[in-house]
Amino acid sequence: MSDPRTKFDDATGAAESFIHAMKRLIDTSFDGGNEKPKDYCALHLLADSAIREITEAHKAFDEMEAR
């Protein structure tokens, strides 16, 4: 099991990656992409993943505070 700081860094890094991917997908979705329904679903999946990772970061931070 990783220490709380590593968990925090991993979770925030993952959330940043998901948000970066969302920004790229938004660019293609609204600039005339042909896969709008798929893009819409992909954005929701990426947003859910980012939220999950941010929640994990909060848990790791709370764990660091408890020490």
Secondary structure, DSSP 8 states (H G I E B T S, - for coil): ---HHHHHHHHHHHHHHHHHHHHHHHHHHHTT-S-HHHHHHHHHHHHHHHHHHHHHHHHHHHHHHH-
